[in-house]
Amino acid sequence: MNFLRRDRQKEMQRNRMIFGQAAPNFLDPGLEWRRIFAEMWGTFLLVLTSAGGAVVTAVSGSEITYSMRVAAPGLMVMAIIYFMGTVSGAHLNPAVTLAFAVRRNFPWIRVPAYIAGQLAGASGAIWFLKTLFGTAGNLGATVPGQGISHMTAFAMETVLSAGLINTILGTASGARNIGTNGAIAVGGYIIMAHLWSFPVSGTSMNPARSLASDLLRNDFGTTWIYVAGPLAGAMIGVLFEWILKGPPTEAGTIAAQGTLDLERLEKKGSS
């Protein structure tokens, strides 16, 4: 028993070195329900803001400008990272969760529950909007812009998602978006991407966000673009991260610092 206790204490000490003092809560299997709730609530707020811009614009006329609509999701992501990034990592997006898992920063066994929570939160947000406003604004659905082909929209979603994943992997702490680096970088990227590409594809970069709108409006004609595009972009982003920083350590990476020398950290922590 003492041997097992020492091993657990050593593991927790290593996790604190890598992930910070909040690591035990992030890694403790007994608190998974809390992390799934955080993903549901965070994704609900993100999709409510993202899809809600189109809905409220349709209801109120021109009171919400284009700039407001495209900036709102990025600002919401900033807020979410600050208030719950240490709890669940603020993934908010199946493509992000898969990217963390492929990068070996996140256990595959936890992926299905995270994605289920994200889909539930996104669907809840669209249902909330539909209950209040009906199908105004096409429930904020992401569709290719006028005159834009499906393949062009797919290519745009793929490239934008690859950049998003690189931004997240480059500023995240392990599998968590936390702190100033993550909030400003990720939120800023989302705002920037929306500002110039929104008329082309709707700038989803998130399968849960697009699938929820399509599900509640019962129209799946373009759904494949917003599922396949972000997932393909996520894999490209992981590949580029490997090219930029090499393979990760077993425990992952710290924001913008590449891989970790665990032995060196352990010696430093024990000295």
C-alpha positions as CSV (number, residue, x, y, z in Angstrom):
1,M,0.0,0.0,0.0
2,N,2.8,2.4,0.8
3,F,4.4,1.6,-2.5
4,L,1.2,2.4,-4.4
5,R,0.8,5.6,-2.4
6,R,4.3,6.7,-3.2
7,D,3.7,6.0,-6.9
8,R,0.5,8.1,-6.9
9,Q,2.2,11.0,-5.1
10,K,5.0,10.9,-7.6
11,E,2.5,10.9,-10.5
12,M,0.6,13.9,-9.0
13,Q,3.9,15.8,-8.5
14,R,4.8,15.2,-12.1
15,N,1.4,16.3,-13.3
16,R,1.7,19.5,-11.3
17,M,5.0,20.3,-12.9
18,I,3.5,19.9,-16.3
19,F,-0.1,21.1,-16.0
20,G,0.1,23.4,-12.9
21,Q,-1.7,23.1,-9.5
22,A,-5.1,22.4,-11.2
23,A,-3.9,19.2,-12.8
24,P,-5.3,16.7,-10.3
25,N,-8.8,18.0,-10.9
26,F,-8.2,17.9,-14.7
27,L,-6.9,14.3,-14.5
28,D,-9.0,12.8,-11.7
29,P,-11.4,10.3,-13.2
30,G,-13.9,11.0,-10.4
31,L,-14.4,14.5,-11.6
32,E,-15.1,13.7,-15.2
33,W,-18.8,14.7,-14.8
34,R,-17.6,18.2,-13.9
35,R,-15.5,18.4,-17.0
36,I,-18.3,17.2,-19.3
37,F,-20.7,19.7,-17.7
38,A,-18.1,22.4,-18.4
39,E,-17.8,21.4,-22.0
40,M,-21.6,21.3,-22.4
41,W,-22.1,24.8,-20.8
42,G,-19.1,26.3,-22.6
43,T,-20.2,25.0,-26.0
44,F,-23.8,26.1,-25.3
45,L,-22.6,29.7,-24.7
46,L,-20.3,29.6,-27.8
47,V,-23.0,28.4,-30.1
48,L,-25.6,30.6,-28.6
49,T,-23.4,33.6,-29.4
50,S,-22.3,32.4,-32.8
51,A,-25.7,31.2,-34.2
52,G,-27.6,33.8,-32.2
53,G,-26.1,36.7,-34.2
54,A,-27.9,35.6,-37.3
55,V,-31.1,34.8,-35.5
56,V,-31.3,38.1,-33.6
57,T,-30.3,40.1,-36.7
58,A,-33.2,38.5,-38.5
59,V,-35.6,39.3,-35.7
60,S,-34.4,42.9,-35.0
61,G,-33.4,44.1,-38.4
62,S,-30.0,45.9,-38.7
63,E,-29.4,46.5,-35.0
64,I,-26.5,44.0,-35.0
65,T,-23.8,44.9,-37.4
66,Y,-21.6,42.5,-39.4
67,S,-18.6,43.4,-37.2
68,M,-20.5,42.6,-34.1
69,R,-21.7,39.3,-35.3
70,V,-18.2,38.1,-36.3
71,A,-16.4,39.4,-33.2
72,A,-18.9,38.0,-30.7
73,P,-17.8,34.3,-30.9
74,G,-14.1,35.2,-30.4
75,L,-14.9,37.3,-27.4
76,M,-17.1,34.6,-26.0
77,V,-14.3,32.0,-26.4
78,M,-11.9,34.4,-24.5
79,A,-14.3,34.5,-21.6
80,I,-14.9,30.8,-21.6
81,I,-11.2,30.0,-21.5
82,Y,-10.8,32.3,-18.5
83,F,-13.7,30.9,-16.5
84,M,-13.5,27.2,-17.2
85,G,-10.3,26.4,-19.1
86,T,-8.7,25.0,-15.9
87,V,-11.7,22.7,-15.4
88,S,-12.2,20.9,-18.8
89,G,-9.6,22.6,-21.0
90,A,-12.3,24.6,-22.9
91,H,-12.1,22.4,-26.0
92,L,-15.7,23.4,-27.1
93,N,-15.2,21.7,-30.4
94,P,-14.9,18.0,-31.4
95,A,-12.1,18.9,-33.8
96,V,-10.1,20.3,-31.0
97,T,-10.6,17.3,-28.7
98,L,-9.6,15.0,-31.5
99,A,-6.5,17.1,-32.3
100,F,-5.4,16.9,-28.6
101,A,-5.9,13.1,-28.7
102,V,-4.0,12.6,-31.9
103,R,-1.2,14.8,-30.6
104,R,-1.2,12.5,-27.5
105,N,-2.0,15.3,-25.1
106,F,-5.4,13.8,-24.2
107,P,-6.5,10.2,-23.4
108,W,-8.6,8.6,-26.2
109,I,-10.9,7.0,-23.6
110,R,-12.1,10.5,-22.7
111,V,-12.8,11.6,-26.2
112,P,-16.4,10.2,-26.7
113,A,-17.8,11.8,-23.6
114,Y,-16.2,15.2,-24.4
115,I,-17.7,15.1,-27.9
116,A,-21.1,14.0,-26.6
117,G,-21.0,16.9,-24.2
118,Q,-20.1,19.4,-26.9
119,L,-22.9,18.1,-29.2
120,A,-25.4,18.3,-26.4
121,G,-24.4,21.9,-25.5
122,A,-24.5,23.0,-29.1
123,S,-27.9,21.4,-29.7
124,G,-29.2,22.9,-26.5
125,A,-28.2,26.4,-27.7
126,I,-30.0,26.0,-31.1
127,W,-33.1,24.5,-29.4
128,F,-33.1,27.5,-27.0
129,L,-32.9,29.9,-30.0
130,K,-35.6,28.0,-31.8
131,T,-37.9,28.1,-28.8
132,L,-37.5,31.9,-28.4
133,F,-37.4,33.0,-32.1
134,G,-38.6,30.1,-34.2
135,T,-36.5,29.5,-37.3
136,A,-35.5,33.1,-37.8
137,G,-32.1,33.6,-39.4
138,N,-32.1,29.9,-40.5
139,L,-31.1,29.1,-36.9
140,G,-27.7,30.5,-37.6
141,A,-26.8,27.7,-40.0
142,T,-23.4,27.9,-41.6
143,V,-23.7,27.6,-45.4
144,P,-21.5,28.5,-48.3
145,G,-21.9,32.2,-49.4
146,Q,-23.8,33.2,-52.5
147,G,-21.9,32.0,-55.6
148,I,-19.5,29.9,-53.5
149,S,-19.2,26.2,-54.4
150,H,-19.3,23.4,-51.9
151,M,-15.7,22.5,-52.6
152,T,-14.5,26.1,-52.1
153,A,-16.3,26.3,-48.7
154,F,-14.8,22.9,-47.8
155,A,-11.3,24.1,-48.6
156,M,-11.8,27.3,-46.6
157,E,-13.1,25.4,-43.6
158,T,-10.2,23.0,-43.8
159,V,-7.5,25.7,-43.9
160,L,-9.1,27.9,-41.3
161,S,-9.5,24.9,-38.9
162,A,-5.8,24.0,-39.5
163,G,-4.8,27.5,-38.4
164,L,-7.1,27.3,-35.4
165,I,-5.7,24.0,-34.3
166,N,-2.1,25.3,-34.6
167,T,-3.0,28.3,-32.5
168,I,-4.6,26.1,-29.8
169,L,-1.8,23.5,-29.7
170,G,0.8,26.3,-29.7
171,T,-0.6,28.1,-26.7
172,A,-2.4,25.3,-24.7
173,S,-1.0,23.8,-21.6
174,G,-1.2,20.1,-22.3
175,A,-4.8,19.5,-23.4
176,R,-6.1,22.7,-21.7
177,N,-6.7,26.2,-23.1
178,I,-6.0,28.3,-20.1
179,G,-4.7,31.8,-19.1
180,T,-3.9,34.9,-21.1
181,N,-1.9,33.1,-23.9
182,G,-4.8,30.8,-24.7
183,A,-7.6,33.2,-24.3
184,I,-6.2,36.1,-26.4
185,A,-4.6,33.9,-29.1
186,V,-7.6,31.6,-29.7
187,G,-10.2,34.3,-29.3
188,G,-8.2,36.6,-31.5
189,Y,-7.8,34.0,-34.2
190,I,-11.5,33.3,-34.3
191,I,-12.3,37.0,-34.7
192,M,-9.7,37.4,-37.4
193,A,-10.9,34.3,-39.3
194,H,-14.5,35.5,-39.1
195,L,-13.7,39.1,-40.3
196,W,-12.4,38.0,-43.7
197,S,-13.8,34.6,-44.4
198,F,-17.4,34.7,-43.1
199,P,-18.9,35.5,-46.5
200,V,-17.3,32.5,-48.0
201,S,-18.2,29.6,-45.7
202,G,-19.7,31.1,-42.6
203,T,-16.5,30.4,-40.7
204,S,-17.7,27.5,-38.5
205,M,-14.4,25.5,-37.8
206,N,-16.6,23.5,-35.4
207,P,-18.6,20.4,-36.4
208,A,-20.8,20.6,-33.2
209,R,-21.8,24.2,-34.0
210,S,-22.8,23.5,-37.6
211,L,-24.4,20.1,-37.0
212,A,-26.7,21.4,-34.3
213,S,-28.2,24.1,-36.6
214,D,-28.6,21.5,-39.4
215,L,-30.2,19.0,-37.0
216,L,-32.8,21.5,-35.6
217,R,-33.7,22.9,-39.0
218,N,-33.6,19.4,-40.6
219,D,-31.4,20.3,-43.5
220,F,-28.2,18.3,-44.1
221,G,-27.4,19.4,-47.6
222,T,-24.1,21.1,-46.7
223,T,-23.4,19.4,-43.3
224,W,-20.5,17.4,-44.7
225,I,-18.6,20.6,-45.4
226,Y,-18.7,21.6,-41.8
227,V,-17.9,18.2,-40.4
228,A,-15.3,17.0,-42.8
229,G,-13.6,20.4,-43.3
230,P,-12.8,21.0,-39.6
231,L,-11.8,17.4,-39.0
232,A,-9.4,17.4,-42.0
233,G,-8.0,20.8,-40.8
234,A,-7.5,19.4,-37.3
235,M,-5.3,16.6,-38.7
236,I,-3.3,19.0,-40.8
237,G,-2.9,21.2,-37.8
238,V,-1.5,18.3,-35.8
239,L,0.9,17.4,-38.6
240,F,2.2,21.0,-38.8
241,E,2.6,21.0,-35.0
242,W,4.7,17.9,-35.2
243,I,6.8,19.5,-38.0
244,L,7.3,22.7,-35.9
245,K,8.0,21.1,-32.6
246,G,8.6,17.4,-33.1
247,P,6.7,14.6,-31.3
248,P,5.3,15.4,-27.9
249,T,6.3,13.8,-24.7
250,E,4.0,11.3,-23.1
251,A,2.5,14.0,-20.9
252,G,2.1,16.6,-23.6
253,T,3.5,20.1,-24.1
254,I,3.4,23.4,-22.3
255,A,2.3,26.6,-24.1
256,A,4.7,27.5,-27.0
257,Q,7.6,25.6,-25.5
258,G,7.7,22.3,-27.4
259,T,8.4,19.0,-25.7
260,L,9.4,18.7,-22.0
261,D,12.4,17.0,-20.4
262,L,10.5,15.2,-17.6
263,E,13.6,13.9,-15.9
264,R,15.1,17.4,-15.7
265,L,11.9,18.8,-14.3
266,E,11.6,16.0,-11.7
267,K,15.2,16.6,-10.5
268,K,14.6,20.3,-10.3
269,G,11.4,19.8,-8.3
270,S,13.1,17.5,-5.9
271,S,16.1,19.7,-5.3
